[in-house]
Amino acid sequence: MSNLQFEMQAYGAPKADVLESITDSITFKLSGPGMIAASYLSDAQEVLERDPNAARQYINIAKLIMFEYELGFNQR
């Protein structure tokens, strides 16, 4: 599986596009990456029963944010 295939499966979009969308958001600029991660987790809760794949992708994006912006999680 290529990196792009993995990113599409994990996030629903290329990693660079996800991160650009995050850093361009007003929430990121005003509240930081922790609030964005929390928002994605809330979105995952909302869609969990009707669209499990979208919920999984939202959770993966939240994890990406935690690792990318060093929110105290060490990726192993």
Secondary structure, DSSP 8 states (H G I E B T S, - for coil): --HHHHHHHHHSS-HHHHHHHHHHSHHHHHH-HHHHHHHHHHHHHHHTTT-HHHHHHHHHHHHHHHHHTTSS----
